[in-house]
Amino acid sequence: MNTKLTLRMDESLIEKGKFEADRRGKSVSQMVGDFFDSLSMSSQQAAKKLPPLTASLVGVLKGSRMNADSYKEHLREKYL
């Protein structure tokens, strides 16, 4: 059952929301509902909604010691 919800926010934010909803081919209500739904999602559930390639990469670097400096070092070794 759908129930009406009234939200109060800055007019410019409402316009941004309408523009983004139009760009995505959704209603503002759908976007707000999707957002609320995502708040209760576990990371595994969220990964299922990602494209397959992206979902396969979730958690790949978990526990690694990668940081910006190690990435820069990798690039130096690769291209110099």
C-alpha positions as CSV (number, residue, x, y, z in Angstrom):
1,M,0.0,0.0,0.0
2,N,1.4,3.4,-1.0
3,T,1.0,6.2,1.5
4,K,1.6,9.9,0.9
5,L,4.7,11.5,2.6
6,T,5.3,15.2,2.7
7,L,8.9,16.4,2.8
8,R,10.1,19.9,3.5
9,M,13.4,21.0,2.0
10,D,15.1,23.9,0.3
11,E,13.6,24.7,-3.1
12,S,16.9,24.4,-4.9
13,L,17.3,20.8,-3.5
14,I,13.8,20.0,-4.7
15,E,14.7,21.2,-8.2
16,K,17.9,19.2,-8.2
17,G,15.9,16.1,-7.2
18,K,13.4,16.6,-9.9
19,F,16.1,17.1,-12.5
20,E,17.9,14.0,-11.4
21,A,14.7,11.9,-11.3
22,D,13.9,13.0,-14.8
23,R,17.4,12.2,-16.0
24,R,17.1,8.7,-14.5
25,G,13.6,8.2,-15.9
26,K,12.2,7.8,-12.3
27,S,9.8,9.8,-10.1
28,V,11.1,11.7,-7.1
29,S,9.1,9.3,-5.0
30,Q,10.8,6.3,-6.5
31,M,14.2,7.9,-5.9
32,V,13.4,8.7,-2.2
33,G,12.0,5.2,-1.8
34,D,15.1,3.6,-3.3
35,F,17.2,5.7,-0.9
36,F,15.3,4.7,2.1
37,D,15.5,1.0,1.0
38,S,19.2,1.3,0.6
39,L,19.6,2.4,4.3
40,S,18.6,-1.0,5.5
41,M,20.6,-3.0,3.0
42,S,23.6,-5.1,4.0
43,S,26.7,-4.8,1.9
44,Q,26.0,-8.2,0.3
45,Q,22.6,-7.1,-0.7
46,A,24.0,-3.8,-2.1
47,A,26.6,-5.7,-4.1
48,K,23.8,-7.8,-5.7
49,K,22.3,-4.5,-7.2
50,L,25.6,-3.6,-8.8
51,P,26.5,-4.5,-12.4
52,P,28.1,-8.0,-12.4
53,L,31.7,-6.8,-13.1
54,T,31.5,-4.2,-10.3
55,A,29.9,-6.6,-7.9
56,S,32.7,-9.1,-8.5
57,L,35.3,-6.5,-7.4
58,V,33.6,-5.5,-4.1
59,G,35.9,-6.4,-1.2
60,V,38.9,-7.4,-3.4
61,L,41.3,-5.1,-1.5
62,K,39.7,-5.6,1.9
63,G,42.5,-6.0,4.4
64,S,45.2,-5.0,2.0
65,R,47.7,-2.2,2.8
66,M,47.1,-0.3,-0.4
67,N,47.1,3.4,-0.2
68,A,47.8,6.4,-2.5
69,D,51.5,6.2,-2.1
70,S,51.7,2.4,-2.9
71,Y,49.6,3.1,-6.0
72,K,51.9,5.9,-7.1
73,E,54.9,3.6,-6.6
74,H,53.2,0.9,-8.7
75,L,52.6,3.4,-11.5
76,R,56.2,4.5,-11.4
77,E,57.4,0.9,-11.7
78,K,55.0,0.2,-14.5
79,Y,55.6,3.2,-16.7
80,L,59.2,4.3,-16.0
